[in-house]
Amino acid sequence: MEKLDKTDSGFELEITRQYFRGLVSAVHYCHEVQHISHRDIKPENILLGKYDKVKLCDFGVSEFFKSSTDLVNGATKGTYLFMSPEMVDPMRKKKGIHAKAGDIWACGITLFNLLTRQYPFMARNPWELQTKLLKNKPNLELLDQRFGADNEDLPKLKNLFLNLFEKDPEKRMKMASLKDDPWLTKDGEEEID
């Protein structure tokens, strides 16, 4: 976050891709190897080690889940601007939250924030944010303003965001698809560890 705060409008595409690749690798390890949902993914919880290697920190609200199901309790945890629609929907919270899907959403918000220093769902208060999360599409025009509408990377990046910001957690992009995303892997030329 300190490095991001030194920028006027966010990181450039290539450095953001590098950091996001590291974040995806870290979240994949948490989900698939350790069966942990972080539940508070955001720039403040990303550390940069030697050679800018990404490390995920602050597991204070994280939860373990069973390998057969990633349902965790629906208690509100994490930072509001990074929460997925199901985390703010009272009806869905009662049934439990899909931990992986919530973390994937938060990765998307983090990616957007790294690129723009803004959020795809802006609101003046938590109630307005809840409504926008449940009903509105993300404000991807901010990407056009930041990088230019004719930037050749933007169509793939916008498609990635649409998959990350799928409102239905069952349909939201899964880690296997995210790890193979064309924008993230440069059309498969750079696989993620």
C-alpha positions, 0 to 999 in steps of 0.5 A: 500500500505504501508503494501504491500511495506514492503513485498518482493514479495506480501502477502501470499495467506490467507492474500490476500484472506482476503483483497480481500474478503473485497474489493469485499464486498466494491465494491459490496456495491458501485455498488449494493446499492449506484450505484457508480463506483469507477473507480480507484480501486488499493492498494493505495485506500484501507485502513485497519481499526481495525482488518484489515477491508478493506475500499475503499477510494478516490472517486475523479473520481467515477461516479454515474450510473443509476440502470437500466444501468451502462454505464458511460462516456468513459473519461479516469479516474483512474490509467493506469495499472489498466484500463480495455481494454475497457477503453483504446480502442478508439472505445469502449470509444465512446459508453460508459464504463460499470462501473461495469465491469471496476471496476471488472477488476481493482479488478483483477489487485489489487488482482494480485498486492497484490499477486505478487507486479507486474502486469499481463500486464507489459509494458514500456509505455502506448501505449505498455500497450494498445496493451497488454490489447487489445490483450495479455493474462495475465501473470499468470506464475508469480503466479507459480513462486511466489507460486509454480506450484504444489500449490493446490490453484493455479488452482482455483485462475488462473480460477478466474483471467481468469474470471476477465480478460475477455476482453469483458466487457459483458462476464466479471465476474459479482459481483454475480459470484465473490462473490461466487467464489470457491477460494474466498469462499473456495468452499462455506465454507466462504460466503462474507458479 
